[in-house]
């Protein structure tokens, strides 16, 4: 007997936006990728952030954004997302 889980069907279409690529954001994005479409922004992939990006490739969409310059791109990403997540710097 199958159990109807309406919350699962709702979550599967949710578009998540995770601002920033760090330790917490990487693990949040990894978990969210199992239930929806995830986009993660980053400013650069220097240091350990390159490792985090490699872990997420294939699971999420990675978008390079400089928030001080790419305001229109950032606004578009926010507008096209259902849920926004941001971890502390």
N, C-alpha and C positions, 0 to 999 in steps of 0.2 A: 504494500500500500504506500503510495507516494504522499508526502506531506506537502501541502501548498505553503510556500513561503513568499508572500507578496513583497516583503522587504528586500528579498534577494533580487527579484526582477527590477525593482526600482533602483537599487544600488548599481546594478550592472550597466546602467546607462549614465551614471553620474560622471561628470568631467571634473577632475580635481586639478587644481593648480598649486604646486608647491614652490614657494619663493625661496630661492637660495639652495645651495648644494653643500651640505655639511653632514656631519655624523647623524644627527637627529633626522634631518630632512631626508637623507638617503633611506633610512629604515622606515620612516613614515611612508615615503613614496613606494617602497618595496611592498609594504603591506596593502596600501591602497590599490596597487596595480592588480591585485587579485580580485577586486570587486568593481573596478571602473577604469576609465581612461585617465591617465595621469600625465601631466606636463610638469617638468621641473626646469626652473630657470637657474642660470649660473652666470657669473660675470667673467670668470676665467677658470681654467682647469689646471692651475699651477698646484704643485705639491700633491697632497693627498686627495684633492678634489678630482684629479684625473682617475684615481683608483675608484672613487665613489661613482664617477660617471661610467667607468667600465663595468661596475657591478650592475648598474641600472640599464645599460644598453639592451635593447630588445624587450624590456618590460615597460619603459616609459619613453615619452618624447622629451628630449633634452633641447632647450632653447637658450642660446647665448643672448643675454640682455644686460645692457648697462643702464640701470635705472635713471641715471642723471642725463643720459643722452637719448635713449630709446623710449621715451615716454609714450609715444603712440603705439609702439609694439607692446609695451607693458599694459597699456590701457586695453588693447585688443585682446590680449591673453586673459585679463581679468574679466572682461565683458563676455567672453566665450566660455567661461568656466562656471560650473554650478557651485563649487566649494573652493575656498581659498585657504591654504595652510601656510603659515610662516613660522619658522623657528627662530629663536634668539640668535643674534650674531655671535 
